[in-house]
Every structure is written in structure tokens, then in C-alpha cells.
């Protein structure tokens, strides 16, 4: 059973405006190193799968960019969603396309915009997840919590399934601070990192049971995979599918769900406030990027001078300053999640040139 990684690259990344734009969202930005997050994700797969067995799912706006950025990837391995329909239809598209090529395939569905500090540890966990998936279980990779985080969903561990794997007792929504502390203290919960490993046949059966409309649409498209009429047929069928996450539509309803815990320096890089988790800081806890960036008497700041101009910051605490060349963001670090409010306000004022 060959492994086929599927990298999900369809997100819009509004929390990283003004660096993130409609045509160049978060997954295409070099937020943690000199490489875009998408290329970091694909690089972690070396030794697990070849480019010929690796797929990227994205929207039509980004398909050409993906093909230019990842030249080792066969063009047919870039699966283009005609419209965004959340993760369940996107994963169904990848599952049926790969199953048409290899009915015995095992898929590893991975976000394109996360950071992993320990790639070797990540590969080891993924290999364990593949072993479990070959038994027919739908597997998720759970992240060992390092703090009582309120911004993530959690996975409650059930009975052990053998070395390094557990039955999933429940998927839990984002908790408040008190409940998050209880989860971490109990050692019975993992963060939901949005990574899934499964045999193609097992996921097809799960879709047929829990999202039958999606399964029927994909079954109708399956004979056209790899043929000239496939993309046109997909363009007709895909917009009619429900917009639903695979967590809600499948994983929370299925019974054959397993989890493999992982501790490999994971971050979902959810906002500018997460940058100090993935980039070196100075003695005062600042992250400073940009040759012409100057920071004085400041602590806990994230200053990204990507526009080539001089950016000077003095006497600031826990502040985010981002210069993208044509737009500047200044915001308290604790409100980094609220950047999307700025994006929405710009849309309402029809200042689309900065989006």
C-alpha cells in the first residue's frame, strides 16, 4: 500500500495581511525561514514519498503559482478545486482521484501552512500513522499539548490500540481557559492538528456513509479522472457539494477513528503572535526581520520590514509592526487574530487594491 501525501493549499490566510494577499496567501509566504511554508511542508516528505506520488490541492487562483513553485511535481498532481467547499469535498476529490490511479493507496492529508521544528520526528509519527491506517482505521495525528491553548480543538484519547496509537474517544471544540488547563493536566487530550492518514477505500466508505451526496458526485466523476473532460465535469459538480469540514462531516461521526500522538515542534502559525515560536528572538523576545529595520528599547515585538524601507520602532511592548511595501500594519500582539477585521473593513470600503 503506497503512501500518497496530499498537501492542502487552498487557504486564504487573512490573518497575515498585509503580507498575505488574495494571490499570495499564507502558505506561499516564507514566515518561518527563507522558504515558503508550502515548500517546507513538501520538503518534510523527503524519504516518505516521491514527487510522483505527492499531490497538492488548491484553488484556480493559485494553481499556476503552485506549478511554478513546485516544478518537481507532475502537473496532473495539482488538483484544482473549482470553488472553495471546505476540507471534506477537497479531501474527497483527492481520495477519488488517487484511488482511480491506485485503489490500494494510503493518503496522508497535510496542511500546507504549518511549521514543524523536528522534521525527522514528524516523519516517524507519520510512518506510525500509516501502519495504523493500513488496518482500515481513519487516523488523525494529535499534537502533545505544551500549554492550555484555547485556540485549538482537542482530541480525547480512548483505549490503546497498540504501541503509539489510541482509539479516539471524542473530538472536542475549542475550550475556555479553565477547561483547557484541565485538558492539559489530565494527559488525556491532544491538540487537533488537522492531519489525517487513511486508506483510500476506508475513506470512500466513510464518505458513502456520512456524506453520501459527496460520495455519489465523486463516484460519477471517477471514470473521467485523467481524461480530457474531467475538469469540466468537476466544474459542474463541485459547486453543488456541501461546504463542510472533514472533521464535522466524517471524522466526528465515524467509529473507526484512531489517533497517533506527535511531539515534533508543531505550530499552526495562526497569527503574527506565533512568529516568535518559529523564528529566533533577541534577548528581549523580539523578532526582527528586514535589513533596514531598527528596534530600540522594545520587548516582545514582531517587526517585519518586508517592503525594503527603513522601519524604526522605539519604546514598544508586545506590538506587531509589518511593512509590506504598499501597506503597513501596527497592532497589539494580543490582538493578532483580529487582523481579519481589517481585511473585512478594507473590502467594505472597496480598497481591494491592498488585498
C-alpha positions as CSV (number, residue, x, y, z in Angstrom):
1,X,0.0,0.0,0.0
2,X,1.8,3.0,-1.3
3,X,1.7,6.4,0.5
4,X,0.3,9.4,-1.3
5,X,0.8,12.7,0.6
6,X,-1.9,15.3,-0.2
7,X,-1.0,18.8,0.8
8,X,-4.0,21.2,1.2
9,X,-3.1,24.6,-0.2
10,X,-6.4,26.3,-0.6
11,X,-6.5,28.6,2.4
12,X,-6.8,32.4,2.1
13,X,-4.6,33.4,5.2
14,X,-6.3,36.7,6.0
15,X,-4.7,36.8,9.5
16,X,-1.4,37.6,7.8
17,X,-2.4,40.7,5.9
18,X,-0.6,42.8,4.6
19,X,2.0,40.1,3.8
20,X,-0.8,37.7,2.8
21,X,-2.8,38.6,-0.2
22,X,-5.5,37.0,-2.4
23,X,-3.0,35.8,-4.9
24,X,-0.2,35.0,-2.4
25,X,-1.8,33.8,0.9
26,X,-0.1,32.4,4.0
27,X,1.1,29.1,2.6
28,X,3.2,30.9,-0.1
29,X,5.0,33.1,2.5
30,X,8.4,32.5,4.0
31,X,7.2,33.0,7.5
32,X,9.5,30.7,9.4
33,X,12.6,30.6,7.1
34,X,13.7,31.7,3.7
35,X,11.3,29.1,2.1
36,X,7.5,29.4,1.7
37,X,5.6,27.3,4.1
38,X,4.3,25.1,1.2
39,X,7.9,24.2,0.2
40,X,8.8,23.5,3.8
41,X,5.8,21.1,4.0
42,X,6.8,19.3,0.8
43,X,10.4,19.1,2.0
44,X,9.4,17.3,5.1
45,X,8.1,14.5,3.0
46,X,11.5,13.5,1.6
47,X,12.1,9.8,2.3
48,X,8.4,9.2,2.8
49,X,7.1,9.6,-0.8
50,X,8.4,10.7,-4.2
51,X,7.1,13.8,-6.1
52,X,5.2,11.5,-8.5
53,X,3.1,10.2,-5.6
54,X,2.6,13.6,-4.0
55,X,-0.4,15.8,-4.6
56,X,-1.4,19.4,-3.9
57,X,-5.0,20.6,-3.7
58,X,-5.6,24.3,-4.4
59,X,-8.0,26.8,-6.0
60,X,-7.8,28.1,-9.5
61,X,-6.2,31.4,-8.5
62,X,-3.2,29.6,-7.1
63,X,-2.8,26.6,-9.5
64,X,-0.2,28.3,-11.7
65,X,1.8,29.5,-8.7
66,X,1.9,26.0,-7.2
67,X,3.1,24.6,-10.5
68,X,5.8,27.2,-10.9
69,X,6.9,26.9,-7.2
70,X,7.0,23.1,-7.2
71,X,8.4,22.1,-10.5
72,X,9.3,18.6,-9.4
73,X,5.5,17.9,-9.0
74,X,3.8,16.4,-12.1
75,X,1.2,18.9,-13.4
76,X,-1.6,16.3,-13.1
77,X,-0.8,16.1,-9.3
78,X,-2.1,19.6,-8.8
79,X,-5.8,19.1,-8.1
80,X,-7.7,22.3,-8.7
81,X,-11.0,22.9,-6.8
82,X,-13.3,25.0,-9.0
83,X,-14.6,26.7,-5.9
84,X,-13.9,26.5,-2.1
85,X,-16.1,24.0,-0.4
86,X,-14.1,23.4,2.9
87,X,-12.0,20.4,3.6
88,X,-14.4,17.5,3.1
89,X,-15.1,17.9,-0.6
90,X,-11.4,18.8,-1.2
91,X,-10.3,15.6,0.6
92,X,-12.9,13.6,-1.3
93,X,-11.6,14.9,-4.6
94,X,-8.1,13.8,-3.7
95,X,-9.3,10.4,-2.4
96,X,-11.2,9.5,-5.6
97,X,-8.5,10.8,-7.9
98,X,-5.8,8.8,-6.2
99,X,-8.0,5.7,-5.8
100,X,-8.6,5.8,-9.6
101,X,-4.8,5.6,-10.0
102,X,-4.2,3.1,-7.1
103,X,-7.1,1.5,-5.3
104,X,-4.8,0.3,-2.5
105,X,-3.4,3.8,-1.8
106,X,-2.9,5.2,1.6
107,X,-3.3,9.0,1.8
108,X,-1.7,11.4,4.3
109,X,-3.6,14.7,4.2
110,X,-1.5,17.6,5.5
111,X,-1.9,21.4,5.9
112,X,0.4,23.4,3.7
113,X,0.8,26.3,6.2
114,X,2.1,24.8,9.4
115,X,5.6,24.7,10.9
116,X,7.5,21.7,12.2
117,X,10.7,22.1,14.1
118,X,11.6,18.4,14.1
119,X,11.1,17.0,10.6
120,X,12.6,13.6,11.5
121,X,10.2,13.3,14.4
122,X,7.3,14.3,12.1
123,X,8.3,11.6,9.6
124,X,8.5,9.0,12.3
125,X,5.0,9.8,13.6
126,X,3.6,9.8,10.1
127,X,5.1,6.4,9.4
128,X,3.4,5.1,12.6
129,X,0.1,6.6,11.4
130,X,0.4,4.8,8.0
131,X,0.9,1.5,9.8
132,X,-2.3,2.0,11.7
133,X,-4.2,3.2,8.6
134,X,-3.4,0.0,6.8
135,X,-5.6,-1.8,9.3
136,X,-8.6,0.1,8.0
137,X,-8.8,2.9,10.6
138,X,-9.1,6.5,9.8
139,X,-6.1,8.1,11.6
140,X,-5.5,11.6,12.8
141,X,-2.3,12.9,14.2
142,X,-2.7,14.6,17.6
143,X,-0.2,17.1,18.9
144,X,1.0,16.7,22.5
145,X,-0.1,20.0,24.2
146,X,2.6,22.3,25.5
147,X,0.2,24.8,27.1
148,X,-3.5,25.2,27.9
149,X,-4.3,26.6,24.4
150,X,-7.9,28.0,23.8
151,X,-7.4,28.4,20.1
152,X,-7.3,24.7,19.1
153,X,-9.7,21.9,19.1
154,X,-8.8,18.8,21.2
155,X,-8.9,15.1,20.8
156,X,-9.7,12.9,23.8
157,X,-7.8,9.7,24.0
158,X,-9.6,6.4,24.2
159,X,-8.3,2.8,24.6
160,X,-4.8,2.0,23.4
161,X,-4.6,0.3,20.0
162,X,-1.0,-0.9,20.4
163,X,2.3,1.0,20.6
164,X,1.9,4.7,19.8
165,X,-1.8,4.7,18.9
166,X,-5.2,5.1,20.6
167,X,-8.9,4.9,19.8
168,X,-10.4,8.4,19.6
169,X,-13.0,8.9,22.4
170,X,-14.1,12.3,21.2
171,X,-13.3,15.4,19.2
172,X,-13.7,18.4,21.5
173,X,-14.4,22.0,20.4
174,X,-12.1,24.9,21.4
175,X,-12.3,25.2,25.2
176,X,-12.2,28.2,27.5
177,X,-9.0,28.8,29.6
178,X,-10.1,26.8,32.6
179,X,-11.2,23.8,30.6
180,X,-8.0,23.9,28.5
181,X,-6.0,23.8,31.7
182,X,-8.0,20.7,32.8
183,X,-7.4,19.0,29.5
184,X,-3.6,19.6,29.6
185,X,-3.4,18.5,33.3
186,X,-5.3,15.3,32.7
187,X,-2.9,14.0,30.0
188,X,-5.9,12.6,28.2
189,X,-6.2,15.2,25.4
190,X,-4.2,16.2,22.3
191,X,-4.4,19.2,20.1
192,X,-6.2,18.5,16.8
193,X,-3.5,19.4,14.2
194,X,-5.7,18.8,11.1
195,X,-3.6,15.9,9.8
196,X,-5.2,12.7,8.6
197,X,-3.9,9.3,7.3
198,X,-6.2,6.7,5.8
199,X,-6.6,4.0,3.1
200,X,-8.4,5.3,0.1
201,X,-11.1,2.6,0.4
202,X,-11.7,3.3,4.1
203,X,-12.3,7.0,3.4
204,X,-14.5,6.3,0.4
205,X,-16.7,4.0,2.6
206,X,-16.8,6.8,5.3
207,X,-17.9,9.4,2.8
208,X,-20.6,7.0,1.5
209,X,-21.9,6.5,5.0
210,X,-21.7,10.0,6.4
211,X,-21.6,12.4,3.3
212,X,-23.4,10.3,0.6
213,X,-24.0,13.3,-1.7
214,X,-20.3,13.9,-1.9
215,X,-19.6,10.2,-2.4
216,X,-22.1,10.0,-5.2
217,X,-20.7,13.0,-7.0
218,X,-17.2,11.6,-6.8
219,X,-18.3,8.2,-8.0
220,X,-19.8,9.8,-11.1
221,X,-16.6,11.7,-11.7
222,X,-14.2,8.8,-11.1
223,X,-14.4,7.3,-14.7
224,X,-13.2,10.7,-16.1
225,X,-10.1,11.0,-13.9
226,X,-7.1,11.6,-16.1
227,X,-9.3,12.3,-19.1
228,X,-9.9,15.5,-21.1
229,X,-13.5,16.0,-19.8
230,X,-12.7,15.7,-16.1
231,X,-12.1,19.3,-15.2
232,X,-15.3,20.5,-17.0
233,X,-17.3,17.8,-15.2
234,X,-15.7,18.7,-11.9
235,X,-16.6,22.4,-12.5
236,X,-20.3,21.5,-12.9
237,X,-20.4,19.1,-9.9
238,X,-18.2,20.7,-7.3
239,X,-20.1,23.9,-6.6
240,X,-23.2,21.8,-5.7
241,X,-21.4,20.0,-2.9
242,X,-22.0,21.0,0.7
243,X,-19.4,23.2,2.3
244,X,-18.4,21.2,5.3
245,X,-15.1,20.3,7.1
246,X,-13.9,16.7,7.1
247,X,-13.8,16.9,10.9
248,X,-17.5,17.6,11.2
249,X,-18.7,15.7,8.2
250,X,-16.8,12.5,8.6
251,X,-14.3,12.2,11.5
252,X,-16.6,13.1,14.3
253,X,-19.2,10.7,13.1
254,X,-17.2,7.6,12.1
255,X,-16.4,4.9,14.7
256,X,-13.1,3.6,13.3
257,X,-11.1,6.7,14.2
258,X,-7.6,6.3,15.7
259,X,-5.1,8.9,16.8
260,X,-1.3,8.8,16.8
261,X,0.3,11.3,19.3
262,X,3.1,13.5,18.0
263,X,5.6,15.8,19.6
264,X,7.7,17.3,16.9
265,X,7.7,21.1,17.5
266,X,4.4,21.8,15.7
267,X,2.9,25.2,15.2
268,X,-0.1,26.1,13.1
269,X,1.4,29.6,12.7
270,X,-2.1,31.0,13.3
271,X,-1.2,34.7,13.5
272,X,1.7,37.1,13.8
273,X,1.7,36.4,17.5
274,X,3.0,32.9,16.7
275,X,6.1,34.2,14.8
276,X,8.3,34.0,18.0
277,X,7.5,30.3,18.2
278,X,9.1,29.6,14.8
279,X,11.8,32.3,14.4
280,X,14.8,33.3,16.6
281,X,14.2,36.1,19.1
282,X,16.7,38.6,20.6
283,X,17.4,38.9,24.3
284,X,14.2,41.0,24.8
285,X,12.0,38.5,23.0
286,X,11.7,40.5,19.8
287,X,11.6,39.0,16.2
288,X,13.1,41.5,13.8
289,X,13.2,40.9,10.0
290,X,14.5,43.3,7.4
291,X,17.9,44.8,6.7
292,X,16.6,48.3,7.2
293,X,14.6,47.5,10.4
294,X,15.7,49.3,13.6
295,X,14.3,48.4,17.0
296,X,15.2,50.3,20.2
297,X,14.1,49.9,23.9
298,X,11.3,47.4,22.9
299,X,10.4,43.9,24.1
300,X,8.1,41.1,22.9
301,X,7.6,42.7,19.5
302,X,7.3,41.3,16.0
303,X,8.7,43.7,13.4
304,X,8.7,42.6,9.8
305,X,10.2,45.0,7.3
306,X,9.4,43.3,4.1
307,X,8.9,46.4,2.0
308,X,12.6,47.5,1.7
309,X,12.0,50.8,3.5
310,X,13.5,51.7,6.9
311,X,11.2,50.7,9.7
312,X,12.1,52.2,13.1
313,X,10.4,51.1,16.4
314,X,11.1,52.7,19.7
315,X,9.8,52.0,23.2
316,X,7.1,49.5,22.2
317,X,6.0,46.4,24.1
318,X,4.2,43.3,22.7
319,X,3.4,45.0,19.4
320,X,3.3,43.8,15.8
321,X,4.6,46.1,13.1
322,X,4.5,44.9,9.4
323,X,5.6,46.9,6.4
324,X,4.7,45.1,3.1
325,X,5.8,48.0,0.9
326,X,2.3,49.2,-0.1
327,X,0.6,48.7,3.3
328,X,1.6,48.9,6.9
329,X,0.1,47.1,9.9
330,X,0.5,48.1,13.6
331,X,-1.4,46.1,16.1
332,X,-1.1,44.9,19.7
333,X,0.3,41.3,19.6
334,X,-2.6,40.0,21.7
335,X,-5.0,41.2,19.0
336,X,-3.2,39.5,16.1
337,X,-6.2,37.2,15.5
338,X,-8.2,40.4,14.7
339,X,-6.3,41.2,11.5
340,X,-9.2,39.6,9.6
341,X,-11.3,42.5,10.8
342,X,-9.0,44.9,8.9
343,X,-9.3,42.8,5.8
344,X,-13.1,42.9,6.1
345,X,-13.1,46.6,6.6
346,X,-10.9,47.1,3.5
347,X,-13.4,45.0,1.5
348,X,-16.3,47.1,2.7
349,X,-14.5,50.3,1.7
350,X,-13.7,48.7,-1.6
351,X,-10.0,49.2,-1.1
352,X,-9.4,45.9,-2.9
353,X,-6.0,47.0,-4.3
354,X,-4.4,46.2,-0.9
355,X,-6.0,42.8,-0.8
